[in-house]
Amino acid sequence: MKICIASEGQGGIDDAVSMQFGRCPVYTIVDIDGGTIRGVKVIENPGAGVASGAGVQAAQRVVSEGCEAVIAGSIGPNSYQVLSTAGVEVYTAPRISVREAVERLIKGELLRQSPGSVPGMGPAG
């Protein structure tokens, strides 16, 4: 399973989870198999420096990488829509290390987002 974690700084397994999915500088992609980390790579976020549409560009990149889950501090409605349409599960995490976020996901300890929990995607939006 490939997991994409919005990351601060340079990314990597010991970096911190970013609080913003669409505007973080990089994503750390972790490949897990049977609860064990098998590989880690860092990719740049194409939406980090754009004036508008950052979340959509970022989500499209994550989908193109074949990720099955995303972890971030928060995610906007447009990003969420692209990811959920592609079948990517979205989870929230506090500012912890990427490694700890992955471990919590494996243990089932992260909150999965739903449309009603994403700002702008409630019953009226």
C-alpha positions as CSV (number, residue, x, y, z in Angstrom):
1,M,0.0,0.0,0.0
2,K,1.3,3.4,-0.9
3,I,0.7,6.2,1.6
4,C,1.3,9.9,0.8
5,I,2.1,12.1,3.7
6,A,2.0,15.9,3.4
7,S,5.5,16.9,4.8
8,E,7.3,19.9,6.1
9,G,10.9,20.8,5.2
10,Q,12.7,18.3,3.0
11,G,10.4,15.4,3.5
12,G,11.3,11.9,4.5
13,I,10.4,9.4,7.2
14,D,11.7,11.6,10.1
15,D,10.1,14.9,8.8
16,A,6.9,16.3,10.3
17,V,3.4,16.0,8.9
18,S,2.4,19.2,7.3
19,M,-0.8,20.9,8.5
20,Q,-1.7,21.9,4.9
21,F,-2.1,19.3,2.1
22,G,-2.2,21.6,-0.9
23,R,0.5,24.1,0.1
24,C,3.1,21.8,1.7
25,P,6.5,21.8,0.0
26,V,6.9,18.0,-0.5
27,Y,5.2,14.7,0.0
28,T,6.7,11.7,1.5
29,I,5.5,8.5,-0.1
30,V,5.8,5.4,2.0
31,D,5.2,1.9,0.7
32,I,4.1,-0.5,3.3
33,D,3.5,-4.2,3.1
34,G,2.1,-6.3,5.9
35,G,2.5,-3.4,8.3
36,T,6.2,-3.0,7.5
37,I,7.8,0.0,5.7
38,R,9.3,-1.3,2.4
39,G,10.3,2.0,0.8
40,V,10.3,5.8,1.1
41,K,10.5,8.5,-1.5
42,V,10.0,12.2,-1.5
43,I,8.3,14.1,-4.3
44,E,7.8,17.9,-4.8
45,N,4.3,19.3,-4.5
46,P,3.4,20.9,-7.9
47,G,0.8,23.1,-6.1
48,A,3.2,24.6,-3.5
49,G,3.9,27.8,-5.3
50,V,0.9,28.3,-7.6
51,A,-1.5,31.2,-7.1
52,S,-4.7,29.1,-7.4
53,G,-5.7,25.5,-7.8
54,A,-2.9,24.2,-5.5
55,G,-5.0,21.5,-3.9
56,V,-6.2,20.1,-7.2
57,Q,-2.7,20.0,-8.7
58,A,-1.4,18.4,-5.6
59,A,-4.2,15.8,-5.4
60,Q,-3.7,14.9,-9.1
61,R,0.0,14.3,-8.5
62,V,-0.7,12.0,-5.6
63,V,-3.2,10.0,-7.6
64,S,-0.7,9.7,-10.5
65,E,1.8,8.2,-8.0
66,G,-0.7,5.4,-7.2
67,C,-1.2,6.3,-3.6
68,E,-4.1,4.6,-1.8
69,A,-4.1,6.9,1.3
70,V,-3.2,10.4,2.2
71,I,-2.2,11.8,5.6
72,A,-2.2,15.6,6.3
73,G,-3.1,18.0,9.1
74,S,-6.0,19.3,7.0
75,I,-7.2,19.2,3.4
76,G,-9.5,21.4,1.4
77,P,-12.7,20.5,-0.3
78,N,-11.2,20.5,-3.9
79,S,-8.3,18.3,-2.9
80,Y,-10.6,16.0,-1.0
81,Q,-13.0,15.7,-4.0
82,V,-10.2,14.7,-6.4
83,L,-8.7,12.2,-4.0
84,S,-12.0,10.6,-3.0
85,T,-13.2,10.3,-6.6
86,A,-10.0,8.4,-7.3
87,G,-10.6,6.1,-4.4
88,V,-7.8,7.5,-2.2
89,E,-8.6,7.5,1.5
90,V,-7.9,10.7,3.4
91,Y,-6.7,10.8,7.1
92,T,-5.9,13.6,9.5
93,A,-2.9,13.7,11.8
94,P,-1.4,16.2,14.2
95,R,2.1,17.6,13.7
96,I,4.0,14.3,14.4
97,S,6.7,12.6,12.5
98,V,5.9,10.9,9.2
99,R,7.0,7.6,10.7
100,E,4.6,8.0,13.7
101,A,1.8,9.0,11.3
102,V,2.3,5.8,9.3
103,E,2.5,3.7,12.4
104,R,-0.7,5.2,13.7
105,L,-2.4,4.5,10.3
106,I,-1.3,0.9,10.4
107,K,-2.7,0.5,13.9
108,G,-6.0,2.2,12.9
109,E,-5.5,5.2,15.2
110,L,-5.9,8.0,12.6
111,L,-9.2,9.7,11.9
112,R,-10.5,9.2,8.4
113,Q,-12.0,12.3,6.8
114,S,-15.5,12.3,5.3
115,P,-17.1,15.0,3.1
116,G,-18.9,16.4,6.2
117,S,-15.6,16.9,8.0
118,V,-13.9,18.8,5.2
119,P,-14.4,22.6,5.4
120,G,-16.8,23.7,2.6
121,M,-18.2,20.2,2.1
122,G,-20.9,20.1,4.6
123,P,-24.6,19.8,3.8
124,A,-24.7,23.4,2.5
125,G,-21.4,23.5,0.7
